[in-house]
Every structure is written in structure tokens, then in C-alpha cells.
Amino acid sequence: MQKELEIAIKAALKAGEAILEIYDKEDFGIELKSDNTPLTRADLASHAIIINELKDSSIPVLSEEGRSIPYEERKNWSKLWIVDPIDGTKEFIKRNGEFTVNIALIEDNTPTLGVIYVPVTGELFFASSDTGTKKTNAVNPKSTVQSVFTNSIDLPLKKLNQEYTVVASRSHMNSETESYIAALNLKHGKVNTISKGSSLKLCLVAEGAADCYPRFAPTMEWDIAAGHAICKYAGFNVIDQKTMKEMVYNREELLNNWFIVQ
């Protein structure tokens, strides 16, 4: 697991460097994919770098920006990487900094390793069944894996605010989520709500800054696999609201059911 974790961290840092180079330019090369979601030169550059870095692991990769891999081909994979080269492309385009690089290792349909890098803030979250969940601040593309490990802190942190806190999507708030939060208000009294983009919502739960993240809108496996690992090894659950069990991955249908993290 240590080898795979080092590979994933290096890949995320190198991808983050390429993303920031494009982030600082005027032209993102924006185009629309078939599902009307945006794609930029940064997404493609990040994907290419991550694929190149992960090839040393000899583990197959399922990436948002990679080729569509038929279920018949991947259903027998006992181990695979699930990658989102930029989670939060809309946030990238808005230049609000709330986008991440997500890399997860899945074994027997369960996340056993996750890395989430926030290029703009220099925050890096990583987790595995061996290390638990950790966060390193002030990371930059030139940071070494050893410095990331040495300067990391364990998550979750002690919650300072005792008010029940829900984290919600910045771009996908809907009536179902609002109803869920209203029910929490009745149960807990006044509920504090935080809005964030990308997988940072899962990271806030893992940190202990939020108690709950309900997601009642479409997501794909690569949107949450790394964040699931970050939450899982910090002691939180990612529950599929259809099966009422822990979310599993490398499914035939890559579109996730609604879920709750708590």
C-alpha cells in the first residue's frame, strides 16, 4: 500500500502543477462534452500526467477523461485506480479555487486508498487502510512525498463548533437537499450550512468541520471514490441511499445513487 500511496501522491502533485500553469492563463480551451459538462485543457493535461504516473503500478485506470471502458472488460478487475483529473471543472472555470485532483485505489469494489490535492490552497488529503486519514498543508508541486508524510496531521480534528453542521454543494443545491436540512433543523435545533465545490465537501466531513454531507443529485464514481477513502479511514461512512449500505465501486452503472456521508 505504501508504494501505491507514494505513486498516487506524486501523480496528484505533478497534475496540480500542470493545472496551475493553465489556471494562470487567460485561455482555458473550454469545450463541452456530450453530457454538456465543460472540459478544459487543464482536465486533459492532468489526465495525461496521472495516467503516465500510474502506469508504474501496473493497475488499470478508470478516469473521467479516459476512454469509455465496457463493464465486460473491467468487471473482473479486483483492483483499479479511479481518477478525476479535475473534480470541479466549473469551479476551475470560475477561478474560485474549489477544485481538486482525485485519485482512489479500489480493491474488491471498496476504496482502500485515496488522495485529494487542492492545487490553489496547497492542501493535500490522503488516506489508506494502513495510514488512516491525514492532511498536509502548504504543499506545492515541488514537495516530496516524504515531506508530505512528515508534515501531515491526523484527521478528524477536534470539532470546535458544537453546532450541527451540514456541507452542501455550491452548484447543486435542490429541493430534496433543502428538505433534508429542514428535517435536521427539527432534530438538532439550528443547523449550520457550509457550501463548497468538488470533493472538498467530503474532506470537510473527514476533517471534522462538518457532521454530514447529503448528496441528492447526480455524481459519478470518480467524483467521490477518493473522498470516500478519505472519509472512511477518518471514521465516517458513505452510505448509498438505495442499498442503505456502504457505496461500492466499479459497478456496471458508474452513475452513483444518492448518498449521505456522516
Secondary structure as UniProt FT lines:
FT   HELIX           2..23
FT   STRAND          31..32
FT   TURN            34..35
FT   STRAND          38..39
FT   HELIX           41..54
FT   HELIX           55..57
FT   STRAND          61..63
FT   TURN            64..65
FT   HELIX           71..74
FT   TURN            75..76
FT   STRAND          79..87
FT   HELIX           89..94
FT   STRAND          100..107
FT   TURN            108..109
FT   STRAND          110..118
FT   TURN            119..122
FT   STRAND          123..128
FT   TURN            129..131
FT   STRAND          132..136
FT   TURN            141..142
FT   HELIX           145..150
FT   STRAND          153..154
FT   STRAND          165..169
FT   HELIX           175..188
FT   STRAND          192..196
FT   TURN            198..199
FT   HELIX           200..207
FT   STRAND          212..215
FT   HELIX           221..232
FT   TURN            233..235
FT   STRAND          238..240
FT   TURN            241..243
FT   STRAND          259..261
//
